[in-house]
Amino acid sequence: MPKFEECLQRLEKIVQELEKGEVPLEKSLTLFEEGMQLSSSCRKELEQAEGKVEILLKKNGKLQAEPFEPLPEKAPARR
């Protein structure tokens, strides 16, 4: 099974190809089908990661699942 990042990159390429509109119908359908499978496996991987985060939080004594929040990006310093 391809890694999450590889899935996303492939999905982006498929979307770009389909958006160009230059692909014959049969190839479009094949690409769309591949895209749906990639999307599904990406979603499964995300759900598994979410489950692991919840387990780790419970082991640390916190019983409620907390949403993962990425650190805010630092604003460029103004002079």
C-alpha positions in Angstrom: 0.0 0.0 0.0 1.5 3.4 -1.0 2.3 5.9 1.7 0.0 8.7 2.5 2.2 11.4 0.9 2.6 9.3 -2.3 -1.2 8.9 -2.4 -1.7 12.6 -2.1 0.9 13.4 -4.8 -0.7 10.9 -7.2 -4.2 12.3 -6.5 -3.0 15.8 -7.3 -1.5 14.6 -10.6 -4.8 12.9 -11.5 -6.8 16.0 -10.7 -4.5 18.1 -12.8 -4.8 15.8 -15.7 -8.6 15.6 -15.5 -8.9 19.4 -15.1 -7.0 20.0 -18.4 -9.8 18.2 -20.1 -7.5 16.8 -22.8 -7.9 13.2 -21.6 -10.1 10.8 -23.7 -13.3 9.7 -21.9 -12.1 6.1 -21.3 -8.8 7.3 -19.7 -10.7 9.9 -17.7 -12.8 7.1 -16.2 -9.7 5.0 -15.4 -8.1 8.0 -13.7 -11.2 8.8 -11.8 -11.5 5.3 -10.5 -7.8 5.3 -9.5 -8.4 8.6 -7.7 -11.3 7.3 -5.8 -9.3 4.3 -4.6 -6.4 6.6 -3.6 -8.8 8.9 -1.8 -10.2 5.9 0.1 -6.9 4.6 1.2 -5.8 8.1 2.3 -8.9 8.4 4.4 -8.3 5.0 6.1 -4.7 6.0 6.9 -5.9 9.3 8.4 -8.5 7.5 10.5 -5.8 5.0 11.8 -3.5 7.9 12.7 -6.4 9.6 14.5 -7.0 6.4 16.5 -3.4 6.2 17.5 -3.4 9.8 18.7 -6.5 9.1 20.8 -4.9 6.0 22.4 -1.8 8.0 23.2 -3.9 10.7 24.9 -5.8 8.1 26.9 -2.5 6.6 28.1 -1.4 10.0 29.4 -4.5 10.0 31.7 -6.7 12.2 29.5 -10.0 10.3 28.7 -11.5 12.6 26.2 -10.2 12.7 22.6 -8.7 16.0 21.8 -8.6 17.3 18.2 -5.1 17.5 16.8 -4.2 21.2 16.2 -1.0 22.0 14.3 1.1 24.8 15.8 0.2 28.2 14.3 2.7 29.4 11.9 4.8 32.4 13.1 3.9 35.7 11.4 6.8 37.4 9.8 8.5 39.8 12.2 7.7 43.4 11.5 10.4 46.0 11.9 
